[in-house]
Amino acid sequence: DRECRQCRAHNGKSVGCWRAPKYVAVEQLDVGYAKDVVFAIVLGTLLLDYLLGLTSRLLNYHALGTPMPSEFRDVYDAEAYTKSAEYTRAKTAFALASDTCQLLTLLLFWLGWNGFEWLDELAISFFNGEEASDSSLQLWRGLFYWGVLASFEMMLGLPWAVYRNFVLEERFGFNRTSPATFLQDRLK
């Protein structure tokens, strides 16, 4: 702790002194508590985002069961409205399954396998240098870390994208993508 140069209050420590600079020394932080707070904020944000998306999708899904309003009968074809509602129901059910699976996979990776720490240790082992604070070394570690995460996400999302394009959209006649074009788009 720094000694307060302007007064000897608080046992000569600057923390809590109104005359001292308004910062807290790194040594005074409880790192375990800070990690717990960050963990709770991130986990709470993920779960809240999932629950808000789930709620809005379920509300939209249930609203699709209503018949077309009489005001639109002269403007919009009843058969097209029914087909649109069926497509939206199918997309919503697919999105619910996809979002739930993705959240569970993330939580399993994070909490069950301690995957983020494992990936960090892997990045450190691949880019190990004499000077741990070397900025270029830190950059390469970060790029590797995010590259591996993005690759995992792309591989895990591939079956969902294939189903959405070649099964779901094909069933309703909306798919105009060939497998070759789909693959090219994924590799870009």
N, C-alpha and C positions, 0 to 999 in steps of 0.2 A: 504494500500500500504506500502511496505517496504521502509524504508529510505535508500538511497544510502550512504554507509559508506565512499566511496572514494571521493565523490565530492558532492557539494550542487547544482549541475545543475538540471534543470527540476523540480524546486520547492522542491528539496530534495527527489524526488521519483525515484525509480530505473528503472521504465519503460522508455525505450528510451535511457537510459544512456549506452554508449558503454563499460563502465567499469563494469557495473552490470551483474549478472548472466543472461544468455539468456533463460529466461522463462517468462511466463505470469501468474500472480497469478489467482487463480480460481475466485476470487471476481471480476476480471476485464473482464471476459468473458461475452458477451451478450448471455445468454442462449436461449432467444427467436430466435435470429438470427441464432445461431448454429443449433437449431431444424429445422428451415426453410431450412437451407442448407442441412442437412441430409435428410429431407423429399424430397427435390427436387432431390437429388442424387439417392435415393432409387426409387422414382417414375420414374425418367428418365431412370434408369437402367432397371426396369421392362418393361417399354414401348419400349425401344430400343431392348431388348432381344426378345420381342414379334414381333416387326416389322421386325427384321432380320430373325427370323424363318419363318414368314409369307412370306417374299420376297423370301427366298430360296425355300420354298415349292411351291409357285406359279410358280417360274421359272422351277423347276423340273416337276411340273404338266404339264406345257405347252410343255416341251421338250418331254413328253411321246407321244405326238400326231404324232411324226415323224415315218415313217416306218423304219423297221429294215434295217441297212446299208447292202449293197450288199456283203461287205467283210465277213460278219458273216453268210451268208445263208448256207454255207457248214458246219459251225461249230455249229450253234444253230438252233433249230427247230422253224419255223415261228409261229406255234401254241403256243408253250411254250413262245415265246417272247410276243405274243399278250396277253396271260393269265397273264404273269408277269406284263405287262404294265397296264392291267385292275386292278390287285390286288394293284399295287402301286398307281394308281389313287384313288381307294377306300380308301386305308390307308391314303393317303394325305388329302382327303376330311374329313375323320374322325378326323385326327390330327388337322386340321384347326378348326373344330367345337369344339373339346375337348379343345384345347389351348385357344380359344376365351372364352369359358364358364368358364374355370378355372381362366383366367385373370379377367373377369368381377366379378366372385365370390370373388376373393381376394380383388379387389378394393372396392366392396360393403362392405365386412367385415371390411376392413381397414378404408375407408373414409366415408361410409354410416352409419355404425353401431358403428364406433370407437371400433372395436372388440379387437384390441390388448391392448388398455387401459383397457377395460372391463375385459379381461382375466388376465391382470396383477393385477387388483384390486381383482379379484376372488382368485388368487394365494396368495396374501397378506392376504386376509381374512381367507383362509384355514390354512395357516402357519403363524399365528400371535404369536409373542413371546415378552417377556420382552425386550430382547436385539435385536433391529432391525438389528444390524450389525453382529450378530452371523453368522459365515460362514456356519455352517450346516443348519441353517434356510434358508439362501440364496440359498444353494444348493437344498434343497427340493422344494423351490418355483420355481426355474429354471427348475427342473425336471418335476414338475407338469405342468408348463407352456408349455414346449416343448412336453410333453406327450399328453396334450389336443389338441395342434395344430396338432400333428401327427395323432391322432385319428380322428379329423375332416377331415383332408386331405384324410385319408384312406377311411372314409365313403363317402365322396364326389366323390372320384375316383372309387369307387366300381362299380357303374352302367356303367361307361365308360369301365372298364376292362372286365365286363361281356359281353358287346356288342362286344368289340374287339375280345374276345376269342370265344364266342359262336354264334355270328352272322357273323361277318366279316370274320374271319378265317375259319369258317365252310362253308361259301358260296364258298370259293375257295379250300376247301378240305385240309386245313393246320391244323385244330384243332385236336389234339390227346389227349386233356385234358378232363377228366371227371369232372363233377361238384364237386365230393368229393375231387379230387386232387386239383382243383382250390381253394376250400375252405381251404384245408390244407396249400397250398402255401401262402394264404393270412394271415393265422393265425400265420405263422412262424415269 
